[in-house]
Amino acid sequence: MPNELVKPYAMRPPSVQHCSLAPATEQKVYALAGRPETQARDVFDLDLLLGRGPLADGSVPADVRKAAAQAGLASQVNASHAYGELRS
């Protein structure tokens, strides 16, 4: 980010770390599988990442993939249930 953009706000330009698609996707799968409580941001981010390309075979163990899929599905069911409760 150019200095000129943040200078009027007396801020330093932010430092943004990023990694390529495959490692980012793998990290999100592990995050989704490993959290005690599913975070919506993990489901959202993983949906965006998988929309850009599939997860490579063997890059994440099957049990971790399954746990992530179950956590993502559970979050969708919980969101749907909460939405239904709000509507009633």
N, CA, C and O atoms as a GROMACS GRO file, in nm:
protein
  352
    1MET      N    1   0.086  -0.117   0.000
    1MET     CA    2   0.000   0.000   0.000
    1MET      C    3   0.090   0.123   0.000
    1MET      O    4   0.181   0.134   0.083
    2PRO      N    5   0.066   0.214  -0.092
    2PRO     CA    6   0.150   0.334  -0.098
    2PRO      C    7   0.134   0.423   0.026
    2PRO      O    8   0.026   0.436   0.081
    3ASN      N    9   0.246   0.482   0.067
    3ASN     CA   10   0.247   0.572   0.183
    3ASN      C   11   0.145   0.685   0.168
    3ASN      O   12   0.086   0.729   0.267
    4GLU      N   13   0.126   0.732   0.045
    4GLU     CA   14   0.036   0.846   0.022
    4GLU      C   15  -0.107   0.816   0.066
    4GLU      O   16  -0.181   0.907   0.105
    5LEU      N   17  -0.147   0.691   0.060
    5LEU     CA   18  -0.284   0.655   0.098
    5LEU      C   19  -0.308   0.664   0.249
    5LEU      O   20  -0.418   0.700   0.292
    6VAL      N   21  -0.208   0.631   0.327
    6VAL     CA   22  -0.227   0.627   0.472
    6VAL      C   23  -0.172   0.749   0.544
    6VAL      O   24  -0.204   0.773   0.660
    7LYS      N   25  -0.090   0.826   0.476
    7LYS     CA   26  -0.029   0.944   0.539
    7LYS      C   27  -0.131   1.041   0.598
    7LYS      O   28  -0.109   1.088   0.709
    8PRO      N   29  -0.242   1.073   0.530
    8PRO     CA   30  -0.340   1.165   0.588
    8PRO      C   31  -0.400   1.116   0.720
    8PRO      O   32  -0.455   1.195   0.797
    9TYR      N   33  -0.389   0.987   0.745
    9TYR     CA   34  -0.447   0.928   0.867
    9TYR      C   35  -0.342   0.905   0.975
    9TYR      O   36  -0.372   0.844   1.078
   10ALA      N   37  -0.220   0.951   0.951
   10ALA     CA   38  -0.109   0.935   1.045
   10ALA      C   39  -0.088   0.788   1.079
   10ALA      O   40  -0.065   0.750   1.194
   11MET      N   41  -0.097   0.705   0.975
   11MET     CA   42  -0.078   0.562   0.993
   11MET      C   43   0.037   0.512   0.906
   11MET      O   44   0.076   0.575   0.808
   12ARG      N   45   0.089   0.399   0.946
   12ARG     CA   46   0.188   0.331   0.863
   12ARG      C   47   0.115   0.236   0.769
   12ARG      O   48   0.008   0.186   0.804
   13PRO      N   49   0.171   0.211   0.652
   13PRO     CA   50   0.108   0.113   0.563
   13PRO      C   51   0.103  -0.024   0.629
   13PRO      O   52   0.201  -0.065   0.692
   14PRO      N   53  -0.008  -0.094   0.616
   14PRO     CA   54  -0.016  -0.227   0.680
   14PRO      C   55   0.074  -0.327   0.608
   14PRO      O   56   0.097  -0.319   0.488
   15SER      N   57   0.122  -0.420   0.684
   15SER     CA   58   0.200  -0.530   0.629
   15SER      C   59   0.106  -0.649   0.618
   15SER      O   60   0.052  -0.696   0.719
   16VAL      N   61   0.085  -0.698   0.499
   16VAL     CA   62  -0.008  -0.807   0.477
   16VAL      C   63   0.070  -0.931   0.435
   16VAL      O   64   0.143  -0.931   0.336
   17GLN      N   65   0.053  -1.037   0.513
   17GLN     CA   66   0.117  -1.163   0.479
   17GLN      C   67   0.018  -1.246   0.398
   17GLN      O   68  -0.102  -1.246   0.425
   18HIS      N   69   0.069  -1.316   0.302
   18HIS     CA   70  -0.017  -1.404   0.224
   18HIS      C   71   0.062  -1.526   0.180
   18HIS      O   72   0.186  -1.525   0.175
   19CYS      N   73  -0.010  -1.629   0.149
   19CYS     CA   74   0.055  -1.748   0.097
   19CYS      C   75  -0.024  -1.795  -0.025
   19CYS      O   76  -0.133  -1.745  -0.053
   20SER      N   77   0.032  -1.889  -0.095
   20SER     CA   78  -0.032  -1.935  -0.218
   20SER      C   79  -0.158  -2.015  -0.186
   20SER      O   80  -0.186  -2.048  -0.070
   21LEU      N   81  -0.233  -2.046  -0.288
   21LEU     CA   82  -0.364  -2.109  -0.274
   21LEU      C   83  -0.361  -2.241  -0.197
   21LEU      O   84  -0.438  -2.259  -0.103
   22ALA      N   85  -0.274  -2.331  -0.235
   22ALA     CA   86  -0.273  -2.464  -0.172
   22ALA      C   87  -0.245  -2.457  -0.021
   22ALA      O   88  -0.322  -2.515   0.056
   23PRO      N   89  -0.140  -2.389   0.024
   23PRO     CA   90  -0.117  -2.382   0.169
   23PRO      C   91  -0.230  -2.310   0.244
   23PRO      O   92  -0.265  -2.348   0.356
   24ALA      N   93  -0.285  -2.207   0.184
   24ALA     CA   94  -0.395  -2.135   0.250
   24ALA      C   95  -0.516  -2.226   0.268
   24ALA      O   96  -0.581  -2.225   0.372
   25THR      N   97  -0.546  -2.304   0.165
   25THR     CA   98  -0.660  -2.396   0.172
   25THR      C   99  -0.635  -2.503   0.276
   25THR      O  100  -0.724  -2.535   0.356
   26GLU      N  101  -0.516  -2.559   0.277
   26GLU     CA  102  -0.482  -2.662   0.376
   26GLU      C  103  -0.492  -2.607   0.517
   26GLU      O  104  -0.544  -2.675   0.606
   27GLN      N  105  -0.443  -2.485   0.540
   27GLN     CA  106  -0.451  -2.424   0.673
   27GLN      C  107  -0.596  -2.407   0.718
   27GLN      O  108  -0.628  -2.429   0.835
   28LYS      N  109  -0.682  -2.366   0.626
   28LYS     CA  110  -0.823  -2.347   0.662
   28LYS      C  111  -0.892  -2.479   0.693
   28LYS      O  112  -0.978  -2.484   0.781
   29VAL      N  113  -0.856  -2.586   0.621
   29VAL     CA  114  -0.914  -2.717   0.650
   29VAL      C  115  -0.874  -2.759   0.792
   29VAL      O  116  -0.959  -2.805   0.869
   30TYR      N  117  -0.746  -2.744   0.824
   30TYR     CA  118  -0.700  -2.778   0.959
   30TYR      C  119  -0.768  -2.691   1.065
   30TYR      O  120  -0.804  -2.740   1.171
   31ALA      N  121  -0.784  -2.563   1.037
   31ALA     CA  122  -0.848  -2.473   1.132
   31ALA      C  123  -0.993  -2.515   1.156
   31ALA      O  124  -1.039  -2.520   1.270
   32LEU      N  125  -1.063  -2.543   1.048
   32LEU     CA  126  -1.203  -2.583   1.060
   32LEU      C  127  -1.217  -2.715   1.135
   32LEU      O  128  -1.307  -2.731   1.217
   33ALA      N  129  -1.128  -2.808   1.108
   33ALA     CA  130  -1.133  -2.939   1.173
   33ALA      C  131  -1.091  -2.932   1.319
   33ALA      O  132  -1.138  -3.011   1.401
   34GLY      N  133  -1.002  -2.840   1.352
   34GLY     CA  134  -0.942  -2.841   1.484
   34GLY      C  135  -1.001  -2.748   1.588
   34GLY      O  136  -0.965  -2.758   1.706
   35ARG      N  137  -1.090  -2.660   1.549
   35ARG     CA  138  -1.145  -2.566   1.647
   35ARG      C  139  -1.252  -2.634   1.731
   35ARG      O  140  -1.330  -2.714   1.680
   36PRO      N  141  -1.256  -2.602   1.861
   36PRO     CA  142  -1.363  -2.658   1.945
   36PRO      C  143  -1.501  -2.604   1.905
   36PRO      O  144  -1.603  -2.670   1.925
   37GLU      N  145  -1.503  -2.484   1.851
   37GLU     CA  146  -1.628  -2.425   1.805
   37GLU      C  147  -1.605  -2.371   1.664
   37GLU      O  148  -1.510  -2.295   1.640
   38THR      N  149  -1.690  -2.410   1.572
   38THR     CA  150  -1.675  -2.368   1.433
   38THR      C  151  -1.687  -2.218   1.420
   38THR      O  152  -1.778  -2.157   1.476
   39GLN      N  153  -1.595  -2.159   1.345
   39GLN     CA  154  -1.597  -2.016   1.318
   39GLN      C  155  -1.650  -1.995   1.176
   39GLN      O  156  -1.603  -2.058   1.081
   40ALA      N  157  -1.747  -1.906   1.163
   40ALA     CA  158  -1.806  -1.879   1.032
   40ALA      C  159  -1.700  -1.834   0.932
   40ALA      O  160  -1.710  -1.864   0.813
   41ARG      N  161  -1.600  -1.762   0.979
   41ARG     CA  162  -1.497  -1.713   0.887
   41ARG      C  163  -1.422  -1.828   0.821
   41ARG      O  164  -1.380  -1.816   0.706
   42ASP      N  165  -1.403  -1.940   0.893
   42ASP     CA  166  -1.335  -2.055   0.834
   42ASP      C  167  -1.417  -2.116   0.721
   42ASP      O  168  -1.364  -2.150   0.616
   43VAL      N  169  -1.547  -2.128   0.744
   43VAL     CA  170  -1.637  -2.183   0.641
   43VAL      C  171  -1.639  -2.091   0.520
   43VAL      O  172  -1.628  -2.137   0.407
   44PHE      N  173  -1.652  -1.962   0.545
   44PHE     CA  174  -1.655  -1.863   0.436
   44PHE      C  175  -1.524  -1.864   0.358
   44PHE      O  176  -1.525  -1.871   0.235
   45ASP      N  177  -1.412  -1.857   0.429
   45ASP     CA  178  -1.281  -1.854   0.363
   45ASP      C  179  -1.257  -1.982   0.283
   45ASP      O  180  -1.208  -1.977   0.170
   46LEU      N  181  -1.292  -2.095   0.342
   46LEU     CA  182  -1.270  -2.221   0.273
   46LEU      C  183  -1.356  -2.232   0.148
   46LEU      O  184  -1.312  -2.286   0.047
   47ASP      N  185  -1.477  -2.182   0.154
   47ASP     CA  186  -1.564  -2.180   0.036
   47ASP      C  187  -1.499  -2.098  -0.075
   47ASP      O  188  -1.497  -2.139  -0.191
   48LEU      N  189  -1.447  -1.981  -0.040
   48LEU     CA  190  -1.380  -1.898  -0.140
   48LEU      C  191  -1.255  -1.967  -0.197
   48LEU      O  192  -1.233  -1.966  -0.318
   49LEU      N  193  -1.176  -2.025  -0.110
   49LEU     CA  194  -1.053  -2.090  -0.154
   49LEU      C  195  -1.082  -2.210  -0.244
   49LEU      O  196  -1.018  -2.227  -0.348
   50LEU      N  197  -1.177  -2.293  -0.204
   50LEU     CA  198  -1.209  -2.410  -0.285
   50LEU      C  199  -1.275  -2.372  -0.417
   50LEU      O  200  -1.270  -2.448  -0.513
   51GLY      N  201  -1.336  -2.254  -0.422
   51GLY     CA  202  -1.390  -2.203  -0.547
   51GLY      C  203  -1.281  -2.167  -0.646
   51GLY      O  204  -1.306  -2.159  -0.766
   52ARG      N  205  -1.161  -2.146  -0.597
   52ARG     CA  206  -1.047  -2.110  -0.684
   52ARG      C  207  -0.969  -2.233  -0.728
   52ARG      O  208  -0.893  -2.227  -0.824
   53GLY      N  209  -0.988  -2.345  -0.659
   53GLY     CA  210  -0.918  -2.466  -0.697
   53GLY      C  211  -0.935  -2.575  -0.593
   53GLY      O  212  -0.948  -2.546  -0.474
   54PRO      N  213  -0.935  -2.699  -0.637
   54PRO     CA  214  -0.957  -2.810  -0.542
   54PRO      C  215  -0.836  -2.833  -0.451
   54PRO      O  216  -0.724  -2.792  -0.482
   55LEU      N  217  -0.862  -2.898  -0.343
   55LEU     CA  218  -0.757  -2.940  -0.251
   55LEU      C  219  -0.686  -3.060  -0.313
   55LEU      O  220  -0.751  -3.154  -0.358
   56ALA      N  221  -0.556  -3.057  -0.316
   56ALA     CA  222  -0.479  -3.165  -0.378
   56ALA      C  223  -0.497  -3.295  -0.300
   56ALA      O  224  -0.499  -3.295  -0.176
   57ASP      N  225  -0.511  -3.405  -0.372
   57ASP     CA  226  -0.523  -3.536  -0.309
   57ASP      C  227  -0.403  -3.562  -0.220
   57ASP      O  228  -0.288  -3.541  -0.261
   58GLY      N  229  -0.429  -3.608  -0.100
   58GLY     CA  230  -0.322  -3.644  -0.008
   58GLY      C  231  -0.259  -3.528   0.066
   58GLY      O  232  -0.171  -3.549   0.150
   59SER      N  233  -0.303  -3.404   0.037
   59SER     CA  234  -0.241  -3.290   0.104
   59SER      C  235  -0.288  -3.276   0.249
   59SER      O  236  -0.218  -3.219   0.333
   60VAL      N  237  -0.407  -3.328   0.277
   60VAL     CA  238  -0.463  -3.327   0.412
   60VAL      C  239  -0.519  -3.467   0.438
   60VAL      O  240  -0.592  -3.520   0.355
   61PRO      N  241  -0.485  -3.527   0.552
   61PRO     CA  242  -0.534  -3.662   0.580
   61PRO      C  243  -0.687  -3.671   0.576
   61PRO      O  244  -0.757  -3.574   0.607
   62ALA      N  245  -0.736  -3.788   0.538
   62ALA     CA  246  -0.880  -3.809   0.522
   62ALA      C  247  -0.958  -3.779   0.650
   62ALA      O  248  -1.068  -3.725   0.644
   63ASP      N  249  -0.903  -3.814   0.767
   63ASP     CA  250  -0.975  -3.789   0.891
   63ASP      C  251  -0.989  -3.640   0.920
   63ASP      O  252  -1.089  -3.596   0.977
   64VAL      N  253  -0.888  -3.562   0.881
   64VAL     CA  254  -0.895  -3.417   0.900
   64VAL      C  255  -0.997  -3.358   0.803
   64VAL      O  256  -1.075  -3.271   0.840
   65ARG      N  257  -0.996  -3.405   0.678
   65ARG     CA  258  -1.095  -3.359   0.580
   65ARG      C  259  -1.237  -3.388   0.629
   65ARG      O  260  -1.326  -3.304   0.618
   66LYS      N  261  -1.256  -3.509   0.682
   66LYS     CA  262  -1.388  -3.549   0.730
   66LYS      C  263  -1.432  -3.461   0.847
   66LYS      O  264  -1.547  -3.418   0.853
   67ALA      N  265  -1.341  -3.435   0.941
   67ALA     CA  266  -1.374  -3.350   1.056
   67ALA      C  267  -1.409  -3.208   1.011
   67ALA      O  268  -1.501  -3.147   1.064
   68ALA      N  269  -1.336  -3.157   0.912
   68ALA     CA  270  -1.364  -3.024   0.860
   68ALA      C  271  -1.501  -3.021   0.791
   68ALA      O  272  -1.578  -2.927   0.809
   69ALA      N  273  -1.529  -3.124   0.714
   69ALA     CA  274  -1.658  -3.130   0.645
   69ALA      C  275  -1.773  -3.138   0.745
   69ALA      O  276  -1.875  -3.072   0.727
   70GLN      N  277  -1.756  -3.217   0.850
   70GLN     CA  278  -1.860  -3.227   0.952
   70GLN      C  279  -1.879  -3.096   1.026
   70GLN      O  280  -1.992  -3.056   1.055
   71ALA      N  281  -1.770  -3.027   1.056
   71ALA     CA  282  -1.780  -2.897   1.125
   71ALA      C  283  -1.849  -2.795   1.036
   71ALA      O  284  -1.932  -2.718   1.083
   72GLY      N  285  -1.815  -2.794   0.908
   72GLY     CA  286  -1.879  -2.701   0.814
   72GLY      C  287  -2.026  -2.730   0.800
   72GLY      O  288  -2.108  -2.638   0.797
   73LEU      N  289  -2.061  -2.858   0.790
   73LEU     CA  290  -2.202  -2.896   0.777
   73LEU      C  291  -2.279  -2.860   0.904
   73LEU      O  292  -2.391  -2.809   0.897
   74ALA      N  293  -2.219  -2.887   1.020
   74ALA     CA  294  -2.284  -2.854   1.147
   74ALA      C  295  -2.309  -2.705   1.158
   74ALA      O  296  -2.413  -2.663   1.210
   75SER      N  297  -2.215  -2.624   1.111
   75SER     CA  298  -2.233  -2.479   1.120
   75SER      C  299  -2.349  -2.435   1.031
   75SER      O  300  -2.422  -2.343   1.066
   76GLN      N  301  -2.366  -2.500   0.915
   76GLN     CA  302  -2.476  -2.466   0.825
   76GLN      C  303  -2.610  -2.506   0.887
   76GLN      O  304  -2.708  -2.432   0.878
   77VAL      N  305  -2.613  -2.624   0.949
   77VAL     CA  306  -2.736  -2.670   1.015
   77VAL      C  307  -2.772  -2.577   1.131
   77VAL      O  308  -2.888  -2.540   1.148
   78ASN      N  309  -2.672  -2.541   1.210
   78ASN     CA  310  -2.696  -2.451   1.324
   78ASN      C  311  -2.744  -2.314   1.276
   78ASN      O  312  -2.834  -2.256   1.337
   79ALA      N  313  -2.685  -2.263   1.169
   79ALA     CA  314  -2.726  -2.133   1.116
   79ALA      C  315  -2.869  -2.140   1.065
   79ALA      O  316  -2.948  -2.048   1.086
   80SER      N  317  -2.902  -2.249   0.998
   80SER     CA  318  -3.037  -2.267   0.945
   80SER      C  319  -3.138  -2.276   1.059
   80SER      O  320  -3.246  -2.217   1.052
   81HIS      N  321  -3.103  -2.348   1.164
   81HIS     CA  322  -3.191  -2.362   1.280
   81HIS      C  323  -3.210  -2.226   1.348
   81HIS      O  324  -3.322  -2.189   1.384
   82ALA      N  325  -3.101  -2.152   1.365
   82ALA     CA  326  -3.111  -2.020   1.429
   82ALA      C  327  -3.196  -1.927   1.344
   82ALA      O  328  -3.277  -1.851   1.398
   83TYR      N  329  -3.180  -1.934   1.213
   83TYR     CA  330  -3.262  -1.850   1.123
   83TYR      C  331  -3.409  -1.884   1.138
   83TYR      O  332  -3.494  -1.795   1.142
   84GLY      N  333  -3.439  -2.016   1.146
   84GLY     CA  334  -3.579  -2.057   1.164
   84GLY      C  335  -3.636  -2.007   1.295
   84GLY      O  336  -3.752  -1.967   1.301
   85GLU      N  337  -3.555  -2.008   1.401
   85GLU     CA  338  -3.601  -1.957   1.530
   85GLU      C  339  -3.626  -1.807   1.523
   85GLU      O  340  -3.720  -1.757   1.585
   86LEU      N  341  -3.544  -1.736   1.450
   86LEU     CA  342  -3.562  -1.590   1.436
   86LEU      C  343  -3.690  -1.557   1.362
   86LEU      O  344  -3.756  -1.457   1.392
   87ARG      N  345  -3.725  -1.640   1.265
   87ARG     CA  346  -3.845  -1.613   1.184
   87ARG      C  347  -3.972  -1.644   1.260
   87ARG      O  348  -4.077  -1.588   1.227
   88SER      N  349  -3.967  -1.731   1.361
   88SER     CA  350  -4.091  -1.768   1.431
   88SER      C  351  -4.126  -1.673   1.543
   88SER      O  352  -4.228  -1.692   1.610
   0.00000   0.00000   0.00000
